[in-house]
């Protein structure tokens, strides 16, 4: 029997935690979180890793929470509005942001397929490994920081005298 990467079994994000109130549900998939801390910087009263639970769903408005979640580059955080507010939308274009010394941040409609067209993940935000050492390939797991992964800066344009 061939070894199968456990990520290949995910057709939809494998949400492990859901935090809800009557206005919004916040879904967190820890395996995709690389601790970019956008959520913590954006709404520290809601996203506090020292607290249990770490998401204080009633500490901000649903609009504020949704706006902050959309800054999560990995797709570890998602939301569903229960109050009739806008749901997560899809961008018309897909963009790839090559992070210095880090992963590829992808935004837009992204579908990753494995052998035989098997869907590994379909999402609107992802961080893909660039260092080659992630234990959650093809997704980044933050290992690039631990191993000191470095990228070369782009070449300077030629100077003309």
Buried (B, 14 or more C-beta within 10 A) or exposed (E): EEEEEEBBEBEEBBBEEEBBEEBBBBBBBEBBBBEBEBBBEBBEEBBBEEEEEBBBBEBBBBBBBBBBBBBBBBBBBBBBBEEEBEEEEEEEEEEEEEBEEBBBBBBBEBEBEBEEEEEBBBBBBBBBBBBEBBEBBBBBBBBBEEEEBEEEEEEEEEEEE
